[in-house]
Amino acid sequence: MRSLRSAAVLACLLMLCGTVARAVDPLPVAGGAAEFTADEVIHDRDLDTVTARGNVEVTYGERTLLTDVISYNRRDDVVTATGNVVLHEPTGEVIFARHVELSGDLKDGIIADLRIILQDGARLAAAEGQHTGGRVTEFQRVVYSPCEICADAPDSEPLWQVKAGRARHDKERKRISYRDLWLEMGGVPVLYTPYLSHSDPTVKRQSGFLIPSFGSSSDLGMVAQIPYFWAIDDTTDLTFEPIITTDEGVVLAGAYRQRLMDASIDLETSLTRNSDHEILGHIDATLTADLNETWRAGIEVQRASGETYLRRYGFNTEQTLITRPYVEGFRGRNHASIEAFAFQGLASDDDPGTTPYILPLAEFSHRGAPSRNGGRGELDLSLLSLFRTDGRDVRRVSGQAGWRLPYTGPIGDRYTLRASLRGDAYHVNEHPLPGRPDSYSGVTGRVVPELGLEWRWPLVRRGPRTHQVIEPILHGVVSPYGGNPDKIPNEDSIDFEFDETNLFSHNRFTGWDRVEGGPRLNYGLRWGIFSPDDGRITALVGQTFRPHRDSTFATNSGLDTKFSDLVGSLQLSRGEALDLTYRTRIDKEDFKATRNEVDVSAGVEAFRVAVSYLFFENQVGQEFSAREELQTGFSSRFSRHWRADLTTLLDIEDDANMRSLRSSLTYEDECFEFRITYEKKLFRDRDISPSDAIYFRINFKTLGQAETQVY
């Protein structure tokens, strides 16, 4: 319809012109100016027609019309373009036609042998298009396909195409509808529907049913999900996506989204009554709002009525759900926040009575501007109130002020001096004391001064194709012993890991409740070789020395003796052919690895391997136990359009038992994708049992996709 209007507007401009031969004349019209060129322009006064012939080119704004002949009959008020009619739209579309005929008021007209190349390369053709009443265009014998035609066989059928007996575009309703529609694959009809309707390209969001999914499960029976999208307005929508099962009834699920000028709302929720007559459901909501240029506020809510409900119905696999209201502000080098936390543990050993609630957690951070000599001040403050329905309660006020001064020596050696003073005040109730049957309730605290100096000397050697960097590092810190008395609880520094990432940290603990006390010396060597053509290799190895042992670090932490374990990493990259990362911790006595992590990706597109290996020993006081597992992945694009993938996960700690397996076979080209996936899960968790599943996914470019699964 847009092409018909454009052609008519441009044709009408010609009647304003006299005879022109290969001239370019601007014509003032409403909304802009038109220009045209032609070999010949004739005004027949007897027939009252204006005709332009030969290489006619008309430009109006960003549109260009090319044709052999264009004429305007004043008596009948009809505009006609014949021959090779080509219209270039500003959106990138190219419209071809053999004959265009329109009334002068642009409301009625016919276009014959219509062909359109859309902006994304898709093609549409129709035997005839008829424009009526200024708002409706009807097409006869329509063919549409986004697939490219094989260059070696231009007369062959595309991989898939849609054919319809009739199509109708209602501009006022912004709808396109089809009658008697066939989907063809390779020229063979495979799917028929008597009617199909969808929004036209001017509509970005439209209410209607989305593509459903179907499957079966030994637990849920037959499963179907039929989503409906409701575009409430330009900034708000609701997706209703019920899950219908034959064994467990219907799960009412949906998602609500709203975008405002300074706020946003995202809500996902579900509700069901299972075969045991239990009411189950969940909510996952996020609300954020900008209060002004400095402050913003929000709330995140995650709750579920059953510990396995989310995984059983496929919503998510999180083990801990978090509800968090917050307010935070940013200004210059300052950041302040106040927030609260409520946790819901979904693991089998989680005890709601000992799960903490935090109200509030307030923090402030300031980083000063560098002075003339490069020094800058630092300030961090924290306030915490934590309580449980059964167990320890903690209230804490903490603060740390520091100063940092960098310096570069005359031979390129670099120094960083840092001094800080930290203080913590605690009020605790029912805090269990280690090794004693009683608990402590009362007030306690600590003051920890600290002084540190770091030295680095990066040495660079440049070659014709590569350059190397060797950098020795020394880092000394002095602070008093005894920074972690038994009366101070540990809530936020339980999970601790000593590795190369925190080798040169002043305090290796991630939270406020634990400090690293006593003098220590951290030392290491960093090396790297870099080439723009051949890739890079980097390595780091280091260790920590502490003159005296104390109880700061747990057994098997790697820092519980004078000389720590050795930590290191190695990274190797050669473009897309090889990418390797190795991280380790090695016992300093017998050089046995107590932790190993290996990630390797190697190969070419025809065959690629990815291996991930993880091993670490059990560490006293940690939330997780020893683990050793191996994950392998293989992929192969064995032809232009076909690809195969395989992924496995082995629990080596548990007699190399397989935990999961996933394989897929994919066909993909510019307009179509088909994938079949097999997935096997072998873990058990309460009412979740090992399962097998097969997924089928079909994606027709521009039309949509369908996905099913069979358990």
N, C-alpha and C positions, 0 to 999 in steps of 0.2 A: 504494500500500500504506500509506503514511503517512497518507493521508486516511481510509482505512477504519479504521485503528486509532484515529485521533482521534475520528471520529464515534462509534465504539462506546464509547470511554471516557466521552465526554460523555453519551451516552445512558444508560449504566449509572448515572450519578450521579442521574438523575431518579427512580429507584425509591426513593431515600432520602427523598424529599420527600412532604409532604402536599399538600393542595389549595392552589394559589396562583393568584391572579389579578393579573397585571401587577405582580408583586413581584420584587425582586432579593434572593436569599438566597445567602450564601456557604456552600459545602459543603466541609468538610475532607476531603481525600483524600490518598492517598500522593503525594508530590511536589508538593503545592500545594493550592489551593482552586479550586472551580468555582462559577460563578454562572450563573443562568438566569432568563429571564422568559418568560411565556406567558400567553395569555388565559385558559386553562383547563387544569387538571391533574386527571385522574380516576384513582382506584385502584379497579379492578374486582376485588373479592375472590373472586367466583365463578370468573372466568377467570384470576385471579392475574396481572393485567397492570397496568402503570402507563403512562398515556398523557397526553402534553401536546399541546395543540392551539392553533392560532392564534398567528401571529407569534412562534414559538418562537425564542429566542436563548439559546445556551449559550456561556459563555466559560470556557475552561480555560487558565490561563497566558496565552500570547500568541495562542492560537488562538480563533477565534469560529465557531460553527456556527449557521446560520440555516436554518429549515425550517418547513413548515406543520404537520406532525405527527411526533412521535417517541414510540415506545413500547417497553416492555420486557416480554416474556413470561417470567415466572419459571419456569413449568412446562416450557416448551420451551427455555429459556435462549437466547432469540433477541432481538436488538435491531433495531428497524426504524425508518428515517426515510423519509418519503414526502413528495411534493409538490416544492416548489422548494427542494432541498437545496443550500446554499451554504456552503463552508468556506473561511475566510480563514486562510492559513498565515503564521507569523511571517517566513518567507523572502520574502514578497511574492506567493506563488502564490495563485490563487483557483480553487477546485475546485467544479464544478457537477455535480449528478446529479438524476435523477428518482426513484430508489429505491435505498436502501441497506439491506442485511440482513446481520447478522453474528451469529455465535455468541457467547455470553457470554464465552468464553475468548479472543476476538479472533483465533483461529487460522484460522477459515473464514468465508467470506462472499461475497456477490454485490453488485455495484454496477451499476446499469443507466443507460444514456445518460450516460456519463461525459464531461465536458468540463473541460479545465484551461487556464487562462491562466497561463503561466509568468512568472517574475520579469522576464525580458527581453522580455516581450510576445508570445512565441511561443505557439501554440495547439496543443493535443492533444485528440483526441476518440476515443472508442471506444464501440461499441454495448454492450459488456458487459465487466466486469472481475470475475474470480473469484479470491479469495484463499484459498490452501490451505496447511495445515500451518504457518502462522505465518511462512513465509519466501518463498513463491512467489506471484506474482500473474500471471495470464494474461488477456490482453485479446483481444477478438474485433473484427475490422474496425476497424483503427486508422488514423487520419489525423493527420498532423503537418505544421505549416508555421509558420515565423516571419514570414511575409509579412503585411502589412496588407491588409485588404480595402478596395477603393475605396468611399469614402463615398457616391458617386453611384450605385453599382451594388452594393449589399450582397449580392446573390445571385450575383455573378460569382465565378469561380474565382480563387484567389490566383496570383501569378506562378509559384510552384512549390510543390509539396507532395509528401509521401511517404505512400503508402498501403500497408498491409500486411494480409494476411489474418489473421495472428495475431502477437502479441507476448508476450514472457515476461520478467518481471523477477524474478531470483533474488537476494534480499537477501543471502543467505549468501555467494554467489560475487560479488555486486556486479556482475552482468552483465545487460544487456538485449539480447535477441535477437529477430529478426524473421524471419518466414517469408513467402514470396511477396510481395516488396516491389517496388513500382513507384515510379519518380520521374516526376512529371508536371510539365510546363511549360505553364501556361495551360490546364490541364485535359486536355492531350494526353499520354499516356504516352510517354516517350522512353527510359527505361532500366529494365531488369528484372534482379533478382537473386533467386535462390531463398532466399538466406540472408544475413543481416547481423547482426553482433554487436559490441557495444561496451560500455564501462564505464558504470555508472550515474552520476548526478550527484554522488554522495558520493565518488567516486574522483577524485582530482586528477591522478594519474599512473598509467598502466597500460601494461604491455608489449603490443606488437603492431606490425603493419605500418603505416607512414605512407603518405601519398599518393605514388605513384610519379610520375616524369616521363619523358617520351620525346622523342626528336628524331633528327635526322640531321645529319651533317657531312661535307663533302668530305674532311676530314682524318681523322676518326675513324670514319666510316661511320655506321651506325645506332647510336644511343646510348640507353640506358635506365638509370635509377637507381631502385632499389627499396629504400628505407630501412626498417630494422626498429629499433624502440625497445624497449630492455630496461630496465625500472624495477627495478634491483637491490634497492634498499630506499628508505626515505623520503628519504635524502640522497645517493643515488648512482644514476647511470643511464649507459647505454651506447647510442649510436646507431650501428648498422652500416649504412652506406650505400654499397654497391659500385656502381661505374660500369661498365656492361657495354657494350663497343663491338665492332663486327664487324671492324674493321680493326686495332685495337691491343690487343685482348684485354680483360681485366678489370682494373680498378683497385680494389683493396681499400682502402676508405676508412671512417673511423669517427671518432666523437667520444666522449670519456669526461668526465663531470663528477661532482664530489663536493664536498659542502658539509659542513664540520665546524664545531664550536663556534667555533674560533679559526683555522680554515684553510680553504682552498678549492683545488681542482684542476680545471683545464680543459685538455683534451688533444684535439687534432685531428691525425690522421695518415693517410697513404696509402702504398700500395706497389703496384707493377705491373712487369710485364716486357713491353716493347713489341715491335714486329715486328722490330726489329734485335737482339733478345735482350739488351737492356740492362735492368738492374734500376734502376728509378727510384722515388722516393718523396719524402715531405716530413714534417716534424713542426712543429707549432705548439702549444706548451705553456706554461701559466702556473701556477705554484704560489706561493701567498702564505700566510703564517702570522703571527699576532700572538703575539709572544714574551711580552710583558707589556703594561702600560699605556703604556709608552714606546716599546718597540722592536717592529719587525716585520721579517720577512725574506721573501725570495721569489726566484724564478728565472723568467725568460722565455726560451724557446728557440724559435728560428726557423731551420730549415735545410731545404734542398731539394737533390736530387741533380742537377738540371739547371737551366740558366739560364732556360729558357722553360717548364719543366714546369708551374709553378703557373698561368701564364696559359693554357697550351694546354688544360688540363683544367678551367679555370674556378674554381680555388681562390681566388686573389687576384692583384692586379696590382702588388704592391710591387716596387720596383727594388733595395731593400737589405733584407736580413734581419738581425735583431739577436738575439744571445744575450746575456742580461744577468742574472747573479746579483747580489743586493744585500741589504744590511741597512741600515735607516734608523730614526732615532728622532726623536720630537718631544716637547719638554717646555718649557712656557712660551713664551718668545721664542727658543728654541734649536732648531736642526735640525742633525742629523749624519747622514752616510751614507757607506757604503763599497760600491763596486760594481765590476764588471768587465764588459768588452765584447768580443765577437767578432762581426765583421761578415762577411757574405757578399754581395758585389755581383753583381747579375744582369744588369747592362748589358753590351753587347757589348765595350766597351773596358775593363772591370774586370780588373785584374791581381791574382790572389790573393797573389802575392809581395809586392806593395806595400800590400796591405790591412792596416791596423794591428790589433793586439790591445792591449787596455788591461787591466792587472792590477797594482795596483788604481787606482781613482780614489776618493779619500777627500776629503770636504768637510765643513766645519763653518761654521755661520752663527749669529750672535748679534745680536739687536737689544735694546739696553738700554731700561729703563723711562724715561719722560720725567722730568727733574728738575723742581724747582720753577719754573725759568725756561723750561721746555719743551725744553731740550737733551737729546740722547740720544746714547749711544755705539753704534758698529757695529764688528763684527769678522767677517771672512771668511777662512777658511783652506782651502787646497787642496793635495793631494798626488797626483801622477800618475806612473805608470810605463807607457810605451807602447813597443812593440817590433814589428818586422816580420821576416819570414823573409828578405826581400830589400830592404834600404834602411835608412832612418834609425831610430834608437832614441832615445827621449827619456825622461828622468826629471826631474821638476820639483817644487819645493816653493814655494808662493806664500802670501802673507798680506797682508791689508790691514786697517788699523785706521782708523776715522774717527769724526768727531763732527759732529753736525748741530744747528743752532739756528734755529728759526723765530721771526719777530717780525712783528707787525702794527702799522703806524704809525697816527698819529692821524687821517689822512684816508682810511684804508682800504687804504693801500699795504702790500704784503706782502713781507717779506724772508726769505731762507733762506741762512744762512751754513754752509758745509761745508768741513771740513779733513780730509785723510787722508794716510796714509803707507803706501806699498806696497813690498813687496820680493819678488823672484823669484830663485831659484837653480836652475840647469839643469846637467844632465850629459847630453851628447849624443854619439852615435856616428854617423859617416858622414853628417854634415849638409852637403849641398851649399851652397857659398857663392855668392851671386848674382854673375854675371859672371866667375867664376873656375873653372878646370878641376878644382881640388882640393876636398876636403871637410874639415870640421873635426870633431875628436873631442876632447872635454875638458869643462872646467867653465866656466861663465859665469853672469852674473846682472845684476841692476839694482836700483836703489832709486829710487822715484818719489814725491816729495812733491807734494801738490796742494792748492790753496786756491781755493774758488769762492764766488761770491755771486750770488744770483738775486733780481731785483726784478720784481714784478707789481703792476699797479694796475687792478683790475676796476672799470669805470664802468658803472653800470646806469641806464637810462632806462625808466620805466614809463609805459605808455599805457593807454587804456581797454580794449583787446583784446589788446595785445601788450606785451612788454618786450624791450629790447635790452641786450646786454652787449658792451662794447668793452674789450679788455684788452691793453695794450702789455706786452711782456715783454723784459727784458734779463737776460742770463746771462753772467757773466764767469768765466773759469777761468784760473789761472796754474799752470804746471808746467814743468819743464825740458825742453829739446829732447833728442833722441837717445835716446828710450826704447826704440827697437827696433833694436838693433845686429844686424848680419848673422849673428852667431854664435848668436842666439836664433831657433829655428825657429818656424814658424807651423803649428800643427796644428788649433786649435779656433776660429780667427777668419778663415778663408779667405773664406767667403761674407759679403760686407759690402754693405750697401745704405744709402745716405744718403737719408732721407725725413723727413717731418714728425713721425714717431713718435719719432725720436731726435735731433731738432733741438736740444733743450735737455738732452741727456744729458751727464754728465761724461765718460764714455768710451763712444763709439759702437760699439766692438767688443763682440761677444757673448761672447767667451771671455777666457781669461787671457793668451794668448800675444802679444797686441798691446795697446799702450796708446796713447792719444792724447796726445802731448806738445806742449809749447809753449803760450804764452798764446793765448787765443782769446776772441772775443766773439760770442755767439749772440743774435740779436734777431729779434723777430717781432711780429705783431699777430693777435690772435684776436677774431673778431666773431661774434655770434649774435643772431638774432631768434626769439622763441618766442611761440607762441599756442596756447592749449588747444583752439581750434576749427579753426585753419587750418594747424597743423603747425609746422615749425621749419626754419630755415636756419642753418648754422654754417659758418665759413670760417677758415682759418689760412694765413698766408704768413710766410716767414721766411728768414733767411740767416745765414751764419757768416763772420766776418772773422778771418784769421790774419795777423799782421804779417810773418811770414817763411814761405816755402815750405820743406817738407822732404819726406822720402820716406815719411812715415807712410802716406799714401793713394795708391792706384794711379791711373794715368791713366784719365780718364773716370769717376772715382768721384764727381765733383762737388765734392770737397774738396781737389783737388790744386793749387789756386791760392790767392792771398791771399783774394780774395772767392769764396765758394762759389757754386754754382748756387743758384737760388731753389727752395725746396720749398714746396708748399702742398697744401691739400685743401679740398674743398667738399662739404657734405652737405645734401641737401634732402629733406624728407619732408612729404607731405600725406596722412597716414593710409594707407589701402590703395590710394589712387588713384595715388600716385607716390612712388618711393623712389629717390634718385639719390646716388651716391658718386663723386667725382672726385678722383684723386690725381695729382700731377704733379711733375716736376723740370725746370726750365727753365734753359738755358745763360744765364749772366749777360752774355755778349758779344753774341750775336745773338738772344737770347730764343727760341731754338729748343728745343722740347721734347725732352729726352733720355730721358724716361720718362713714359708716360701710362697710367693705369688708369681705366676707366670702367665702372661697374656701374649699370644702369638697369632698374627694374621699374615698368611703368606700365600703366594700363588698369582695366577692370572685369571682373567675372566672365565676362561674355559674350565679351570679347576682351581678352587681356592679352599684353604684350610684355615680354621680358626680354633685354637686350643686355649683353654683357660684352666689353670691348676691352682688350687688353694690348699695350703696346709698351715695349721698353727696348733701349738700345744695348749693344753688347758692351763689357765692362769688363775691363781687363787684370788677370790673376790670378784671375779668377772661374772657378768650375767650370762655369757655364752660358754659352752664347753668346747673341748677340742674338736677340730673338724678337718677333714681331708676329702676333697671332692675334685672331680675332673669333668669339665664340660667341653665337648668337642662339637665342631660344626664343619660341614662340608657343603660347598655350593659349586655348581657347574652350569654355565651358560653354554650348552653344547651345540646350539645353533642360534641363528639370529633372533628367534622368537621363543625358544624353549629354555627353561631353567629348572634345575632340581636342587633341593636343599634338604639337609639332614642335620639334626641337632640332638645330642644325647647328654644326660647328666648322670654321673656315677657317684655314689657315696662310697668312697674307698674306706672310710672309717668303719662302715657297716658292711664289711666283706665284699666290697665293690658291687653292691646291689644297685641296679638301675633305678633312678628316681623318676625320670621322665624321658620320653622320646618324642620327637616331632619331625615329620618329613613332609615335603610338599613337592608338587610338580606344577609348573606354571607355564602357560602360554600367554604372551603379551606382545601386542603390536600397537600401532598408533591409534587404533579405534576400538580394540577389544582386549579383554583380559579374562582368562579362565584359570582357576587355581583349585586343586584338590589337595587337602591337607589331612594327614593322619596324626593324631596326638594320643599318647599313652601316658597316663599319670598313675604312679604306683604307691603314692603315700596315703596314709590313713589319718583321719582326725575326727574323732567322735562319730557323727553321722555322715561324714564324707568318706567314701570308699574309693579304692582304685577304679579307674574308668578308662574307657577307650572312646575316642570320638573321631568322626570323619567330617570334615568341612568341605563344602562346595561353594565356590564364589565365582560369580559371573558379573562382569562389568562391561556395559555398553557405553562407550564414550558419548557424552552429552545426554543420554537417555537415563542412566542410573545403573544401579547394581542390585544383585540379589545374592543372598547368602543363606545356606542351610547347613545344619549340622545333624549328624546321626550318631548316637551313643551306643 
